[in-house]
Amino acid sequence: ALFYSNLLGIVGFLPSYNNILDSISEFTNSPSAGTLGIPSLWVYCLLNVAMQNICVRSIYFLLSEWTSLAVTLVTTLRKFLSLLLSVVLFNNTFTPEHWLSAVLVFSGSALFSGLITLPGEARLERILAGIFREQHTLPT
């Protein structure tokens, strides 16, 4: 099944065939990286593939150990940190919408992890626990 899903995915790239060939030519003609004589863009591409492999394997490991919500939270934080790195390293813009998103991501992370609590949250938990107990007690 994995073979066919990857094979069928290639079909989606056929309209970009000329663009892909141009990129391959650009990668091959890039300046050499180090003394090995390998074009630098191919080195960056291989490093990117290696990092993606590590990330995917890590996500699979997390899924086997943690809940889906926790894994989603970790993945979201990783993506946000990647965004911050792109801002710092490549001078990309960081708009007010990015700041709002950052506040929401880190607030949600702090709420989920229990670092901060909302006012009345403990009271709500006690009420819900009481309702749950009432629903599951056997009549005498």
Secondary structure as UniProt FT lines:
FT   HELIX           2..11
FT   TURN            12..13
FT   HELIX           14..16
FT   HELIX           17..28
FT   STRAND          32..33
FT   TURN            34..37
FT   STRAND          38..39
FT   HELIX           40..65
FT   HELIX           68..90
FT   HELIX           96..113
FT   TURN            119..120
FT   HELIX           121..135
//
